[in-house]
Amino acid sequence: MKAAVLNQVGDDKLELRDDVTTTPVGPQEIRIRIKACGVCHSDLSAMDGTLPALAPGVVGHEGAGEVAEIGSAVTSLAVGDHVAITFVPPCGKCAQCVTGQSHLCLVHTISAFTSPRFVVGGSPAFGYAGLGAFAEEMVVPADAAVKIDDDVPWDVAALLSCGILTGVGAVLNTARVEAGASVAVIGCGGVGVAVIQGARLAAAARIVAVDPVPEKHEVAQRFGATHATTPDGIVDLNNQLNSGMGFDYVFDVVGLPATIRQAWDLTRRGGHTVVVGAGRADAMVSFSAQELFLHDKTLHGSFYGTANFRRDIPRMIALWRQGRLDLEGMISKRIRLEDVNEGLQALKGGGSLIRQVILFD
């Protein structure tokens, strides 16, 4: 089968190969025939080492597809089921899962991440985040998939697997934004736009989009931002809207020390700063001991939108059906697997792209 392979971390291109097979399906695993996969900035972060990844391996994690084979012990899914996938499959039994933090479950994640999931040219290869959705098929734990209705388009379903749960979830699950609140969002790519949509769903009164790319401002406003500005203009806008006091909630969707610090500084006393962007392990952010206690702000990390995968996928689909969550509009371009490197380069280039989705036959 075909797959896009990262030969070593640091490579700026993936190698498209047609001599790839999956590992055999274990008793509690399933084989998924991938139908669509989003091109996410986290894939770039895996390639350049910002996020941990093992090579050689198949990249891609924001996918949806059809179950092609089930293991002997699988009872929750059947061949032919349409599914969305997750890179943090909940086991349902560990301390994280039973205390309502299934997005932090590591039972499946560690073994899936560190065990080969593919064979490339006769040699074992890994799947990024235990998945590897830039491939025509992949084998994952059954717990990494949730059944969705057959009428949900594949490209829409793919977005749910990462960007939507991460962005909308950061608002509704992590921060629990209150109606009438003021919100600022730093970084307006795919996940940033999902955060903006989440703030709109939460009935925030003011939603300010902050991005250095002017083309993204109109896009952000189309999805619910009430104002948009470059980083250089946010201080003036804060003075205009909040008398310089700051926003109730500020979301950093970039993950750089400078943007995290900016988000903190834009948050009012007693407000909430939410870090959604995936940063490097060696990127350090500084706060003084005095400001941490004096300003009574809350600094949240938001991993995967604090999502409960099995609860939140159906919820997002319900919101989409009601016309309250625009998923089709987030798809800027549909491409083929053969175009994945061009898609990754376009993602690096910025512009007004929100999400590119790879469609498979």
ROROVO-712172 format. One line per 8 residues: their letters; for each residue x, y, z of C-alpha. Coordinates in nm, 3 decimals. Each point is the difference from the previous one (the first is absolute). Example, Ala and Ser with C-alpha at 12.3 -4.5 7.8 and 13.67 -1.06 7.14 Angstrom:
<sites>
as> 1.230,-0.450,0.780 ~ 0.137,0.344,-0.066
</sites>
This chain:
<sites>
mkaavlnq> 0.000,0.000,0.000 ~ 0.099,0.367,-0.025 ~ 0.117,0.206,0.296 ~ 0.197,0.318,0.067 ~ 0.307,-0.095,0.203 ~ 0.223,0.216,0.220 ~ 0.342,-0.158,-0.039 ~ 0.162,0.197,0.281
vgddklel> -0.103,0.280,0.233 ~ 0.116,0.328,-0.149 ~ -0.088,-0.086,-0.360 ~ -0.207,0.274,-0.163 ~ -0.171,-0.239,-0.240 ~ -0.176,-0.334,0.024 ~ 0.080,-0.286,-0.234 ~ -0.302,-0.139,-0.184
rddvtttp> 0.038,-0.378,-0.018 ~ -0.214,-0.283,-0.131 ~ 0.177,-0.289,0.177 ~ -0.159,0.057,0.341 ~ -0.205,-0.249,0.200 ~ -0.153,0.019,0.347 ~ 0.087,-0.224,0.291 ~ -0.248,-0.286,0.056
vgpqeiri> -0.326,0.072,0.177 ~ 0.020,-0.105,0.365 ~ -0.293,-0.131,0.205 ~ -0.098,0.346,0.127 ~ 0.091,0.193,-0.314 ~ -0.169,0.101,-0.324 ~ 0.114,0.074,-0.351 ~ -0.135,0.327,-0.141
rikacgvc> -0.015,0.088,-0.368 ~ 0.074,0.373,0.012 ~ -0.239,0.217,-0.199 ~ 0.111,0.350,0.102 ~ 0.274,0.159,0.208 ~ 0.061,0.362,0.092 ~ 0.342,0.158,-0.042 ~ 0.062,0.136,0.349
hsdlsamd> 0.280,0.221,0.129 ~ 0.080,-0.276,0.250 ~ 0.116,-0.211,-0.295 ~ 0.258,0.268,-0.078 ~ 0.092,0.007,0.368 ~ 0.061,-0.374,-0.009 ~ 0.218,0.034,-0.306 ~ 0.222,0.274,0.144
gtlpalap> 0.024,-0.145,0.350 ~ -0.217,0.253,0.183 ~ -0.226,-0.289,0.104 ~ 0.136,-0.349,0.075 ~ -0.007,-0.235,-0.297 ~ 0.184,-0.318,-0.095 ~ 0.147,-0.065,-0.343 ~ -0.024,-0.159,-0.240
gvvghega> -0.373,0.040,0.030 ~ -0.323,0.099,-0.164 ~ -0.127,0.347,0.095 ~ -0.364,0.113,0.019 ~ -0.245,-0.015,0.290 ~ -0.317,0.196,-0.087 ~ -0.184,-0.272,-0.185 ~ -0.324,-0.183,-0.066
gevaeigs> -0.073,-0.321,-0.183 ~ -0.179,-0.331,-0.026 ~ 0.068,-0.307,0.213 ~ 0.146,-0.268,-0.228 ~ 0.088,-0.267,0.258 ~ -0.052,-0.057,0.372 ~ 0.198,-0.200,0.254 ~ -0.138,-0.314,0.162
avtslavg> -0.081,0.179,0.328 ~ -0.160,0.313,-0.148 ~ -0.372,0.032,0.068 ~ -0.058,0.376,-0.017 ~ 0.052,0.036,-0.377 ~ -0.078,-0.196,-0.314 ~ 0.142,-0.019,-0.350 ~ -0.152,0.279,-0.207
dhvaitfv> -0.046,0.244,0.289 ~ 0.094,0.360,-0.071 ~ 0.234,0.133,0.269 ~ 0.189,0.307,0.117 ~ 0.333,-0.064,0.171 ~ 0.192,0.136,0.297 ~ 0.369,0.005,0.092 ~ -0.084,-0.039,0.371
ppcgkcaq> -0.226,-0.307,0.011 ~ -0.170,-0.026,0.342 ~ 0.023,-0.339,0.171 ~ -0.295,0.087,0.226 ~ 0.157,-0.167,0.305 ~ 0.309,0.194,0.110 ~ 0.006,0.274,0.265 ~ -0.015,0.274,-0.266
cvtgqshl> -0.298,-0.152,-0.176 ~ -0.208,-0.072,0.310 ~ 0.057,0.354,0.135 ~ -0.124,0.167,-0.318 ~ 0.333,0.071,-0.168 ~ -0.004,-0.260,-0.275 ~ 0.196,0.233,-0.231 ~ 0.301,-0.062,0.226
clvhtisa> -0.021,-0.380,-0.013 ~ 0.335,-0.159,-0.086 ~ -0.090,-0.369,0.013 ~ -0.024,-0.042,-0.377 ~ 0.195,0.308,-0.101 ~ 0.343,-0.103,0.127 ~ -0.005,-0.346,-0.157 ~ -0.153,0.123,-0.327
ftsprfvv> 0.246,0.288,-0.022 ~ 0.311,-0.209,0.064 ~ -0.093,-0.316,-0.191 ~ 0.035,-0.033,-0.379 ~ -0.335,0.034,-0.177 ~ 0.122,-0.043,-0.359 ~ 0.251,-0.186,-0.212 ~ 0.175,0.213,-0.262
ggspafgy> 0.211,-0.180,-0.258 ~ 0.027,-0.296,0.233 ~ 0.111,0.205,0.303 ~ -0.213,0.096,0.302 ~ -0.130,0.357,0.018 ~ -0.197,0.199,0.255 ~ -0.326,0.190,-0.023 ~ 0.003,0.359,0.120
aglgafae> -0.188,0.028,0.330 ~ -0.074,-0.372,-0.030 ~ -0.200,0.059,-0.320 ~ 0.149,0.084,-0.341 ~ -0.298,0.124,-0.199 ~ 0.200,0.116,-0.304 ~ -0.048,-0.359,-0.118 ~ -0.272,-0.189,-0.180
emvvpada> -0.046,-0.228,0.302 ~ 0.113,-0.015,0.361 ~ -0.037,-0.230,0.300 ~ -0.092,0.157,0.335 ~ -0.152,-0.105,0.334 ~ -0.377,-0.029,-0.027 ~ -0.022,0.260,0.276 ~ 0.158,0.253,-0.241
avkidddv> -0.311,0.010,-0.217 ~ -0.358,0.112,0.055 ~ -0.288,-0.089,-0.231 ~ -0.163,0.289,-0.184 ~ -0.310,0.020,-0.217 ~ 0.047,-0.113,-0.360 ~ -0.130,0.329,-0.140 ~ 0.278,0.212,0.157
pwdvaall> 0.236,0.094,-0.288 ~ 0.350,-0.142,0.034 ~ 0.173,0.338,-0.013 ~ -0.227,0.140,0.271 ~ 0.055,-0.308,0.216 ~ 0.378,0.034,-0.031 ~ -0.003,0.353,0.146 ~ -0.172,-0.129,0.312
scgiltgv> 0.290,-0.229,0.087 ~ 0.240,0.277,0.098 ~ -0.052,0.364,-0.093 ~ -0.364,0.034,0.102 ~ 0.027,-0.191,0.328 ~ 0.319,0.190,0.086 ~ -0.133,0.349,-0.081 ~ -0.366,-0.016,0.092
gavlntar> 0.086,-0.219,0.297 ~ 0.248,0.256,0.134 ~ -0.289,0.245,0.029 ~ -0.283,-0.225,0.116 ~ 0.193,-0.257,0.206 ~ 0.325,0.157,0.120 ~ -0.091,0.365,0.054 ~ -0.378,-0.037,0.019
veagasva> -0.047,0.348,-0.140 ~ -0.306,0.176,0.139 ~ -0.266,0.172,-0.207 ~ 0.073,0.369,-0.048 ~ 0.373,-0.039,0.063 ~ 0.279,0.171,-0.192 ~ 0.239,-0.232,-0.186 ~ 0.324,0.047,-0.192
vigcggvg> 0.149,-0.270,-0.223 ~ 0.368,0.021,-0.098 ~ 0.064,-0.200,-0.317 ~ -0.274,-0.050,-0.259 ~ 0.091,-0.316,-0.187 ~ -0.222,-0.306,0.003 ~ -0.003,-0.052,0.377 ~ -0.025,0.375,0.061
vaviqgar> -0.309,0.019,-0.217 ~ -0.144,-0.293,0.197 ~ 0.064,0.197,0.321 ~ -0.182,0.297,-0.151 ~ -0.294,-0.222,-0.088 ~ 0.003,-0.138,0.354 ~ -0.012,0.353,0.142 ~ -0.295,0.078,-0.226
laaaariv> -0.176,-0.316,0.117 ~ 0.064,0.108,0.360 ~ -0.170,0.335,-0.074 ~ 0.307,0.212,0.069 ~ -0.087,0.367,-0.053 ~ 0.334,0.106,-0.150 ~ 0.233,-0.233,-0.188 ~ 0.327,0.157,-0.115
avdpvpek> 0.215,-0.186,-0.253 ~ 0.373,0.077,0.012 ~ 0.221,-0.108,-0.290 ~ 0.292,0.159,-0.188 ~ -0.146,-0.110,-0.336 ~ -0.261,0.259,-0.107 ~ -0.170,-0.249,-0.235 ~ -0.103,-0.205,0.302
hevaqrfg> -0.191,0.288,0.159 ~ -0.292,-0.018,-0.240 ~ -0.002,-0.379,0.033 ~ -0.013,0.025,0.380 ~ -0.289,0.244,-0.015 ~ -0.189,-0.230,-0.233 ~ 0.008,-0.266,0.272 ~ -0.106,0.224,0.285
athattpd> 0.274,0.246,0.097 ~ -0.144,0.343,0.076 ~ 0.337,0.172,-0.043 ~ 0.333,-0.090,-0.160 ~ 0.345,0.153,0.024 ~ 0.371,-0.066,-0.037 ~ 0.209,-0.054,0.315 ~ 0.122,0.359,-0.029
givdlnnq> -0.358,0.128,0.021 ~ -0.130,-0.205,0.290 ~ 0.109,0.244,0.272 ~ -0.199,0.283,-0.159 ~ -0.298,-0.228,-0.048 ~ 0.019,-0.113,0.361 ~ 0.000,0.365,0.107 ~ -0.298,0.068,-0.224
lnsgmgfd> -0.210,-0.301,0.103 ~ 0.107,-0.061,0.359 ~ 0.146,0.333,0.117 ~ 0.334,-0.183,0.004 ~ -0.116,-0.241,0.272 ~ 0.032,-0.315,-0.213 ~ -0.226,-0.279,-0.122 ~ -0.188,-0.256,0.207
yvfdvvgl> 0.150,-0.286,-0.200 ~ 0.306,-0.001,-0.227 ~ 0.091,-0.306,-0.207 ~ 0.352,-0.050,-0.134 ~ -0.021,-0.229,-0.304 ~ 0.364,0.043,-0.105 ~ 0.207,-0.152,0.279 ~ 0.296,0.240,-0.006
patirqaw> 0.133,0.158,0.322 ~ -0.068,0.348,-0.140 ~ -0.363,-0.075,-0.086 ~ -0.067,-0.179,0.329 ~ 0.141,0.298,0.185 ~ -0.207,0.236,-0.215 ~ -0.313,-0.202,0.079 ~ 0.073,0.026,0.372
dltrrggh> 0.059,0.375,-0.021 ~ -0.328,0.048,-0.189 ~ -0.198,-0.190,0.264 ~ -0.176,0.214,0.259 ~ 0.064,-0.048,0.370 ~ -0.203,-0.301,0.107 ~ -0.030,-0.116,-0.362 ~ 0.110,-0.313,-0.182
tvvvgagr> 0.294,-0.064,-0.234 ~ -0.032,-0.323,-0.200 ~ 0.298,-0.155,-0.180 ~ -0.124,-0.202,-0.297 ~ 0.303,0.021,-0.232 ~ 0.253,-0.285,0.010 ~ 0.341,0.139,0.093 ~ 0.349,-0.145,0.019
adamvsfs> 0.118,-0.176,0.316 ~ 0.293,0.242,0.035 ~ -0.205,0.318,-0.059 ~ -0.021,0.177,0.336 ~ -0.248,0.266,0.114 ~ 0.077,0.231,0.294 ~ -0.236,0.138,0.266 ~ 0.091,0.182,0.316
aqelflhd> -0.102,-0.152,0.332 ~ -0.175,0.324,0.090 ~ -0.219,0.026,-0.310 ~ -0.118,-0.357,0.035 ~ -0.156,0.065,0.340 ~ -0.079,0.370,-0.036 ~ -0.212,-0.018,-0.314 ~ -0.195,-0.315,0.095
ktlhgsfy> -0.004,-0.122,-0.361 ~ -0.042,-0.364,-0.098 ~ 0.244,-0.154,-0.249 ~ -0.151,-0.305,-0.169 ~ 0.170,-0.257,-0.217 ~ -0.247,-0.142,-0.249 ~ 0.103,-0.335,-0.144 ~ -0.239,-0.128,-0.269
gtanfrrd> -0.263,0.247,0.118 ~ -0.045,-0.195,0.325 ~ -0.226,-0.213,-0.219 ~ -0.192,-0.311,0.083 ~ 0.034,-0.157,-0.342 ~ -0.309,-0.222,0.015 ~ -0.218,0.275,0.146 ~ 0.125,0.294,-0.204
iprmialw> 0.010,-0.144,-0.354 ~ -0.380,-0.058,0.002 ~ -0.049,0.346,0.153 ~ 0.204,0.168,-0.274 ~ -0.194,-0.189,-0.266 ~ -0.328,0.112,0.158 ~ 0.115,0.364,-0.003 ~ 0.107,-0.039,-0.364
rqgrldle> -0.340,-0.143,-0.094 ~ -0.170,0.297,0.166 ~ 0.211,0.243,-0.204 ~ 0.167,0.135,0.312 ~ 0.346,-0.140,-0.078 ~ 0.136,0.071,-0.348 ~ 0.226,-0.288,-0.100 ~ -0.028,0.006,-0.379
gmiskrir> 0.101,0.366,-0.001 ~ 0.324,-0.084,0.178 ~ 0.120,-0.219,-0.287 ~ 0.207,0.232,-0.216 ~ 0.120,-0.266,-0.242 ~ -0.046,-0.369,-0.073 ~ 0.311,-0.178,-0.126 ~ 0.128,-0.351,-0.079
ledvnegl> 0.267,-0.192,0.190 ~ 0.239,0.069,-0.287 ~ -0.031,0.373,0.080 ~ 0.082,-0.031,0.372 ~ 0.340,0.170,-0.021 ~ -0.147,0.297,-0.186 ~ -0.269,0.014,0.266 ~ 0.257,0.003,0.280
qalkgggs> 0.195,0.277,-0.172 ~ -0.318,0.203,-0.040 ~ -0.066,-0.045,0.373 ~ 0.345,0.140,0.076 ~ -0.066,0.298,-0.223 ~ -0.293,0.134,0.201 ~ -0.251,0.190,-0.212 ~ -0.371,-0.047,0.047
lirqvilf> 0.001,-0.383,0.004 ~ -0.204,-0.151,0.279 ~ 0.008,-0.374,-0.068 ~ 0.110,-0.215,-0.291 ~ -0.147,-0.349,-0.009 ~ 0.146,-0.298,-0.181 ~ -0.267,-0.212,-0.169 ~ 0.063,-0.367,-0.069
d> -0.174,-0.219,-0.255
</sites>
